[in-house]
Amino acid sequence: MVDRHRKEVRHFEQTRHLQELTFSCFRRKPLLTSDCWRGLLAAALDQACVEEGFQWITFVFMPEHVHRLVLPQDSQSRISRLLAGTKQPVSKQIREILEARRSPLLQELMVQERPGKRCFRFWQEGAGFDRNLFSPQAITASIEYIHMNPVQRGLCQRATDFKWSSARFDLRHIVDPDLPSLTRPDPEWFQTSGIQVDPA
């Protein structure tokens, strides 16, 4: 059976372009409401960025999806490996937590992959959505959109009130040890113009 929530995308691998990535929890369930689980995600994202050669620029963890801007550091950096290095360890750790607690949520996240085989799904299948940003207007609009997500959803009154976001780092220069290592935008990214996005 084809999952109607699944979306395939073609990644644009372009060094020195900021890449905006969005991926979702399984069937858009609000699974990212636990600080413990969001902490696991932050750690996994940080580690994956180091291993795959990306700088982490901007992010927000919403209850059912994640937005982030990253910058590939060389031609060997690959979004597919970055996503796998993020999603797989988080999914494994959370499954272990649910099994240890005998949580009913475990069964909600088990799917029949094929006859005789069930598998655990914390993340929605597919790569989600991504686009390359290389204009001042596009980069600024993306950062503002990402930071305003919690405000628009009523999770906080100001972007800087939301812990699981880069807003406090960007706007108040606050370094939170629970959050990943972030990098400030480089002026050279503002010297060209345009957005490259999957047309499909």
ZASE-491474 format. One record per residue (C-alpha): residue in one letter; residue number from 1; x, y, z. Coordinates in steps of 0.02 Angstrom, whole numbers. Layout:
! ZASE-491474
<atom><type>A</type><seq>NUM</seq><x>X</x><y>Y</y><z>Z</z></atom>
...
END
This chain:
! ZASE-491474
<atom><type>M</type><seq>1</seq><x>0</x><y>0</y><z>0</z></atom>
<atom><type>V</type><seq>2</seq><x>65</x><y>172</y><z>-45</z></atom>
<atom><type>D</type><seq>3</seq><x>68</x><y>291</y><z>102</z></atom>
<atom><type>R</type><seq>4</seq><x>-21</x><y>449</y><z>47</z></atom>
<atom><type>H</type><seq>5</seq><x>86</x><y>548</y><z>170</z></atom>
<atom><type>R</type><seq>6</seq><x>247</x><y>497</y><z>86</z></atom>
<atom><type>K</type><seq>7</seq><x>335</x><y>621</y><z>-29</z></atom>
<atom><type>E</type><seq>8</seq><x>488</x><y>592</y><z>-136</z></atom>
<atom><type>V</type><seq>9</seq><x>605</x><y>736</y><z>-177</z></atom>
<atom><type>R</type><seq>10</seq><x>761</x><y>757</y><z>-279</z></atom>
<atom><type>H</type><seq>11</seq><x>896</x><y>843</y><z>-178</z></atom>
<atom><type>F</type><seq>12</seq><x>998</x><y>983</y><z>-255</z></atom>
<atom><type>E</type><seq>13</seq><x>1176</x><y>950</y><z>-197</z></atom>
<atom><type>Q</type><seq>14</seq><x>1262</x><y>1119</y><z>-217</z></atom>
<atom><type>T</type><seq>15</seq><x>1410</x><y>1169</y><z>-110</z></atom>
<atom><type>R</type><seq>16</seq><x>1399</x><y>1345</y><z>-38</z></atom>
<atom><type>H</type><seq>17</seq><x>1211</x><y>1355</y><z>-58</z></atom>
<atom><type>L</type><seq>18</seq><x>1108</x><y>1360</y><z>100</z></atom>
<atom><type>Q</type><seq>19</seq><x>990</x><y>1212</y><z>100</z></atom>
<atom><type>E</type><seq>20</seq><x>820</x><y>1223</y><z>184</z></atom>
<atom><type>L</type><seq>21</seq><x>760</x><y>1052</y><z>243</z></atom>
<atom><type>T</type><seq>22</seq><x>591</x><y>1003</y><z>312</z></atom>
<atom><type>F</type><seq>23</seq><x>545</x><y>829</y><z>373</z></atom>
<atom><type>S</type><seq>24</seq><x>398</x><y>762</y><z>471</z></atom>
<atom><type>C</type><seq>25</seq><x>351</x><y>637</y><z>604</z></atom>
<atom><type>F</type><seq>26</seq><x>255</x><y>483</y><z>551</z></atom>
<atom><type>R</type><seq>27</seq><x>89</x><y>535</y><z>476</z></atom>
<atom><type>R</type><seq>28</seq><x>117</x><y>709</y><z>547</z></atom>
<atom><type>K</type><seq>29</seq><x>86</x><y>648</y><z>724</z></atom>
<atom><type>P</type><seq>30</seq><x>139</x><y>772</y><z>861</z></atom>
<atom><type>L</type><seq>31</seq><x>280</x><y>662</y><z>924</z></atom>
<atom><type>L</type><seq>32</seq><x>407</x><y>799</y><z>961</z></atom>
<atom><type>T</type><seq>33</seq><x>328</x><y>868</y><z>1119</z></atom>
<atom><type>S</type><seq>34</seq><x>447</x><y>787</y><z>1244</z></atom>
<atom><type>D</type><seq>35</seq><x>603</x><y>885</y><z>1292</z></atom>
<atom><type>C</type><seq>36</seq><x>692</x><y>719</y><z>1311</z></atom>
<atom><type>W</type><seq>37</seq><x>653</x><y>668</y><z>1132</z></atom>
<atom><type>R</type><seq>38</seq><x>692</x><y>841</y><z>1064</z></atom>
<atom><type>G</type><seq>39</seq><x>858</x><y>830</y><z>1155</z></atom>
<atom><type>L</type><seq>40</seq><x>895</x><y>664</y><z>1069</z></atom>
<atom><type>L</type><seq>41</seq><x>854</x><y>745</y><z>902</z></atom>
<atom><type>A</type><seq>42</seq><x>967</x><y>895</y><z>936</z></atom>
<atom><type>A</type><seq>43</seq><x>1112</x><y>780</y><z>980</z></atom>
<atom><type>A</type><seq>44</seq><x>1085</x><y>671</y><z>827</z></atom>
<atom><type>L</type><seq>45</seq><x>1074</x><y>821</y><z>711</z></atom>
<atom><type>D</type><seq>46</seq><x>1232</x><y>895</y><z>785</z></atom>
<atom><type>Q</type><seq>47</seq><x>1327</x><y>732</y><z>764</z></atom>
<atom><type>A</type><seq>48</seq><x>1264</x><y>705</y><z>587</z></atom>
<atom><type>C</type><seq>49</seq><x>1315</x><y>881</y><z>536</z></atom>
<atom><type>V</type><seq>50</seq><x>1492</x><y>849</y><z>600</z></atom>
<atom><type>E</type><seq>51</seq><x>1506</x><y>678</y><z>517</z></atom>
<atom><type>E</type><seq>52</seq><x>1432</x><y>731</y><z>350</z></atom>
<atom><type>G</type><seq>53</seq><x>1515</x><y>901</y><z>335</z></atom>
<atom><type>F</type><seq>54</seq><x>1373</x><y>1024</y><z>361</z></atom>
<atom><type>Q</type><seq>55</seq><x>1359</x><y>1184</y><z>462</z></atom>
<atom><type>W</type><seq>56</seq><x>1193</x><y>1206</y><z>553</z></atom>
<atom><type>I</type><seq>57</seq><x>1124</x><y>1382</y><z>527</z></atom>
<atom><type>T</type><seq>58</seq><x>941</x><y>1393</y><z>582</z></atom>
<atom><type>F</type><seq>59</seq><x>810</x><y>1272</y><z>649</z></atom>
<atom><type>V</type><seq>60</seq><x>648</x><y>1243</y><z>740</z></atom>
<atom><type>F</type><seq>61</seq><x>575</x><y>1083</y><z>812</z></atom>
<atom><type>M</type><seq>62</seq><x>386</x><y>1090</y><z>794</z></atom>
<atom><type>P</type><seq>63</seq><x>275</x><y>955</y><z>872</z></atom>
<atom><type>E</type><seq>64</seq><x>257</x><y>859</y><z>709</z></atom>
<atom><type>H</type><seq>65</seq><x>395</x><y>922</y><z>595</z></atom>
<atom><type>V</type><seq>66</seq><x>569</x><y>998</y><z>588</z></atom>
<atom><type>H</type><seq>67</seq><x>634</x><y>1146</y><z>487</z></atom>
<atom><type>R</type><seq>68</seq><x>819</x><y>1185</y><z>469</z></atom>
<atom><type>L</type><seq>69</seq><x>945</x><y>1276</y><z>361</z></atom>
<atom><type>V</type><seq>70</seq><x>1113</x><y>1193</y><z>335</z></atom>
<atom><type>L</type><seq>71</seq><x>1268</x><y>1232</y><z>233</z></atom>
<atom><type>P</type><seq>72</seq><x>1367</x><y>1091</y><z>149</z></atom>
<atom><type>Q</type><seq>73</seq><x>1554</x><y>1115</y><z>175</z></atom>
<atom><type>D</type><seq>74</seq><x>1621</x><y>1020</y><z>25</z></atom>
<atom><type>S</type><seq>75</seq><x>1572</x><y>919</y><z>-127</z></atom>
<atom><type>Q</type><seq>76</seq><x>1564</x><y>759</y><z>-24</z></atom>
<atom><type>S</type><seq>77</seq><x>1423</x><y>824</y><z>89</z></atom>
<atom><type>R</type><seq>78</seq><x>1260</x><y>735</y><z>51</z></atom>
<atom><type>I</type><seq>79</seq><x>1087</x><y>777</y><z>117</z></atom>
<atom><type>S</type><seq>80</seq><x>1031</x><y>596</y><z>104</z></atom>
<atom><type>R</type><seq>81</seq><x>1169</x><y>541</y><z>224</z></atom>
<atom><type>L</type><seq>82</seq><x>1136</x><y>690</y><z>337</z></atom>
<atom><type>L</type><seq>83</seq><x>952</x><y>642</y><z>351</z></atom>
<atom><type>A</type><seq>84</seq><x>990</x><y>457</y><z>377</z></atom>
<atom><type>G</type><seq>85</seq><x>1119</x><y>499</y><z>509</z></atom>
<atom><type>T</type><seq>86</seq><x>989</x><y>604</y><z>598</z></atom>
<atom><type>K</type><seq>87</seq><x>831</x><y>501</y><z>583</z></atom>
<atom><type>Q</type><seq>88</seq><x>895</x><y>325</y><z>609</z></atom>
<atom><type>P</type><seq>89</seq><x>978</x><y>346</y><z>780</z></atom>
<atom><type>V</type><seq>90</seq><x>831</x><y>450</y><z>847</z></atom>
<atom><type>S</type><seq>91</seq><x>705</x><y>320</y><z>788</z></atom>
<atom><type>K</type><seq>92</seq><x>807</x><y>179</y><z>866</z></atom>
<atom><type>Q</type><seq>93</seq><x>826</x><y>269</y><z>1033</z></atom>
<atom><type>I</type><seq>94</seq><x>642</x><y>315</y><z>1045</z></atom>
<atom><type>R</type><seq>95</seq><x>586</x><y>139</y><z>1002</z></atom>
<atom><type>E</type><seq>96</seq><x>696</x><y>73</y><z>1143</z></atom>
<atom><type>I</type><seq>97</seq><x>618</x><y>199</y><z>1262</z></atom>
<atom><type>L</type><seq>98</seq><x>441</x><y>149</y><z>1212</z></atom>
<atom><type>E</type><seq>99</seq><x>481</x><y>-36</y><z>1227</z></atom>
<atom><type>A</type><seq>100</seq><x>557</x><y>-12</y><z>1400</z></atom>
<atom><type>R</type><seq>101</seq><x>402</x><y>82</y><z>1456</z></atom>
<atom><type>R</type><seq>102</seq><x>282</x><y>-37</y><z>1368</z></atom>
<atom><type>S</type><seq>103</seq><x>200</x><y>118</y><z>1297</z></atom>
<atom><type>P</type><seq>104</seq><x>40</x><y>99</y><z>1193</z></atom>
<atom><type>L</type><seq>105</seq><x>117</x><y>225</y><z>1072</z></atom>
<atom><type>L</type><seq>106</seq><x>235</x><y>89</y><z>1014</z></atom>
<atom><type>Q</type><seq>107</seq><x>94</x><y>-4</y><z>928</z></atom>
<atom><type>E</type><seq>108</seq><x>30</x><y>156</y><z>847</z></atom>
<atom><type>L</type><seq>109</seq><x>199</x><y>177</y><z>764</z></atom>
<atom><type>M</type><seq>110</seq><x>214</x><y>-2</y><z>702</z></atom>
<atom><type>V</type><seq>111</seq><x>163</x><y>-28</y><z>520</z></atom>
<atom><type>Q</type><seq>112</seq><x>141</x><y>-181</y><z>411</z></atom>
<atom><type>E</type><seq>113</seq><x>283</x><y>-161</y><z>287</z></atom>
<atom><type>R</type><seq>114</seq><x>242</x><y>-324</y><z>198</z></atom>
<atom><type>P</type><seq>115</seq><x>160</x><y>-490</y><z>244</z></atom>
<atom><type>G</type><seq>116</seq><x>246</x><y>-557</y><z>398</z></atom>
<atom><type>K</type><seq>117</seq><x>348</x><y>-402</y><z>432</z></atom>
<atom><type>R</type><seq>118</seq><x>304</x><y>-253</y><z>542</z></atom>
<atom><type>C</type><seq>119</seq><x>421</x><y>-107</y><z>568</z></atom>
<atom><type>F</type><seq>120</seq><x>432</x><y>45</y><z>681</z></atom>
<atom><type>R</type><seq>121</seq><x>407</x><y>217</y><z>604</z></atom>
<atom><type>F</type><seq>122</seq><x>446</x><y>376</y><z>700</z></atom>
<atom><type>W</type><seq>123</seq><x>478</x><y>479</y><z>543</z></atom>
<atom><type>Q</type><seq>124</seq><x>372</x><y>498</y><z>389</z></atom>
<atom><type>E</type><seq>125</seq><x>445</x><y>401</y><z>243</z></atom>
<atom><type>G</type><seq>126</seq><x>528</x><y>499</y><z>105</z></atom>
<atom><type>A</type><seq>127</seq><x>648</x><y>643</y><z>108</z></atom>
<atom><type>G</type><seq>128</seq><x>523</x><y>779</y><z>151</z></atom>
<atom><type>F</type><seq>129</seq><x>551</x><y>947</y><z>66</z></atom>
<atom><type>D</type><seq>130</seq><x>708</x><y>1041</y><z>24</z></atom>
<atom><type>R</type><seq>131</seq><x>765</x><y>1189</y><z>-78</z></atom>
<atom><type>N</type><seq>132</seq><x>926</x><y>1283</y><z>-107</z></atom>
<atom><type>L</type><seq>133</seq><x>934</x><y>1466</y><z>-56</z></atom>
<atom><type>F</type><seq>134</seq><x>1059</x><y>1588</y><z>-129</z></atom>
<atom><type>S</type><seq>135</seq><x>984</x><y>1763</y><z>-117</z></atom>
<atom><type>P</type><seq>136</seq><x>975</x><y>1885</y><z>29</z></atom>
<atom><type>Q</type><seq>137</seq><x>786</x><y>1895</y><z>16</z></atom>
<atom><type>A</type><seq>138</seq><x>761</x><y>1707</y><z>10</z></atom>
<atom><type>I</type><seq>139</seq><x>880</x><y>1675</y><z>156</z></atom>
<atom><type>T</type><seq>140</seq><x>804</x><y>1811</y><z>264</z></atom>
<atom><type>A</type><seq>141</seq><x>626</x><y>1755</y><z>226</z></atom>
<atom><type>S</type><seq>142</seq><x>669</x><y>1574</y><z>266</z></atom>
<atom><type>I</type><seq>143</seq><x>750</x><y>1617</y><z>433</z></atom>
<atom><type>E</type><seq>144</seq><x>603</x><y>1727</y><z>483</z></atom>
<atom><type>Y</type><seq>145</seq><x>478</x><y>1593</y><z>431</z></atom>
<atom><type>I</type><seq>146</seq><x>570</x><y>1458</y><z>529</z></atom>
<atom><type>H</type><seq>147</seq><x>582</x><y>1566</y><z>686</z></atom>
<atom><type>M</type><seq>148</seq><x>399</x><y>1622</y><z>676</z></atom>
<atom><type>N</type><seq>149</seq><x>328</x><y>1445</y><z>662</z></atom>
<atom><type>P</type><seq>150</seq><x>300</x><y>1424</y><z>851</z></atom>
<atom><type>V</type><seq>151</seq><x>222</x><y>1598</y><z>865</z></atom>
<atom><type>Q</type><seq>152</seq><x>101</x><y>1566</y><z>723</z></atom>
<atom><type>R</type><seq>153</seq><x>50</x><y>1402</y><z>802</z></atom>
<atom><type>G</type><seq>154</seq><x>20</x><y>1483</y><z>971</z></atom>
<atom><type>L</type><seq>155</seq><x>161</x><y>1391</y><z>1058</z></atom>
<atom><type>C</type><seq>156</seq><x>238</x><y>1554</y><z>1119</z></atom>
<atom><type>Q</type><seq>157</seq><x>213</x><y>1741</y><z>1106</z></atom>
<atom><type>R</type><seq>158</seq><x>385</x><y>1785</y><z>1039</z></atom>
<atom><type>A</type><seq>159</seq><x>505</x><y>1682</y><z>935</z></atom>
<atom><type>T</type><seq>160</seq><x>640</x><y>1701</y><z>1068</z></atom>
<atom><type>D</type><seq>161</seq><x>525</x><y>1622</y><z>1200</z></atom>
<atom><type>F</type><seq>162</seq><x>533</x><y>1453</y><z>1113</z></atom>
<atom><type>K</type><seq>163</seq><x>677</x><y>1346</y><z>1175</z></atom>
<atom><type>W</type><seq>164</seq><x>687</x><y>1224</y><z>1029</z></atom>
<atom><type>S</type><seq>165</seq><x>734</x><y>1352</y><z>898</z></atom>
<atom><type>S</type><seq>166</seq><x>886</x><y>1451</y><z>843</z></atom>
<atom><type>A</type><seq>167</seq><x>794</x><y>1617</y><z>872</z></atom>
<atom><type>R</type><seq>168</seq><x>878</x><y>1654</y><z>1039</z></atom>
<atom><type>F</type><seq>169</seq><x>1049</x><y>1619</y><z>964</z></atom>
<atom><type>D</type><seq>170</seq><x>1017</x><y>1727</y><z>810</z></atom>
<atom><type>L</type><seq>171</seq><x>926</x><y>1871</y><z>893</z></atom>
<atom><type>R</type><seq>172</seq><x>995</x><y>1875</y><z>1071</z></atom>
<atom><type>H</type><seq>173</seq><x>1162</x><y>1785</y><z>1049</z></atom>
<atom><type>I</type><seq>174</seq><x>1114</x><y>1657</y><z>1182</z></atom>
<atom><type>V</type><seq>175</seq><x>1207</x><y>1491</y><z>1176</z></atom>
<atom><type>D</type><seq>176</seq><x>1100</x><y>1351</y><z>1249</z></atom>
<atom><type>P</type><seq>177</seq><x>1199</x><y>1193</y><z>1294</z></atom>
<atom><type>D</type><seq>178</seq><x>1045</x><y>1086</y><z>1256</z></atom>
<atom><type>L</type><seq>179</seq><x>1044</x><y>1146</y><z>1076</z></atom>
<atom><type>P</type><seq>180</seq><x>1165</x><y>1106</y><z>935</z></atom>
<atom><type>S</type><seq>181</seq><x>1316</x><y>1208</y><z>883</z></atom>
<atom><type>L</type><seq>182</seq><x>1251</x><y>1344</y><z>767</z></atom>
<atom><type>T</type><seq>183</seq><x>1339</x><y>1453</y><z>639</z></atom>
<atom><type>R</type><seq>184</seq><x>1295</x><y>1632</y><z>594</z></atom>
<atom><type>P</type><seq>185</seq><x>1256</x><y>1676</y><z>412</z></atom>
<atom><type>D</type><seq>186</seq><x>1410</x><y>1721</y><z>310</z></atom>
<atom><type>P</type><seq>187</seq><x>1402</x><y>1886</y><z>212</z></atom>
<atom><type>E</type><seq>188</seq><x>1464</x><y>1799</y><z>54</z></atom>
<atom><type>W</type><seq>189</seq><x>1299</x><y>1705</y><z>42</z></atom>
<atom><type>F</type><seq>190</seq><x>1216</x><y>1869</y><z>1</z></atom>
<atom><type>Q</type><seq>191</seq><x>1318</x><y>1907</y><z>-155</z></atom>
<atom><type>T</type><seq>192</seq><x>1213</x><y>1805</y><z>-280</z></atom>
<atom><type>S</type><seq>193</seq><x>1027</x><y>1786</y><z>-305</z></atom>
<atom><type>G</type><seq>194</seq><x>895</x><y>1653</y><z>-327</z></atom>
<atom><type>I</type><seq>195</seq><x>808</x><y>1498</y><z>-261</z></atom>
<atom><type>Q</type><seq>196</seq><x>825</x><y>1324</y><z>-333</z></atom>
<atom><type>V</type><seq>197</seq><x>680</x><y>1209</y><z>-291</z></atom>
<atom><type>D</type><seq>198</seq><x>621</x><y>1039</y><z>-346</z></atom>
<atom><type>P</type><seq>199</seq><x>492</x><y>1076</y><z>-485</z></atom>
<atom><type>A</type><seq>200</seq><x>399</x><y>913</y><z>-459</z></atom>
END
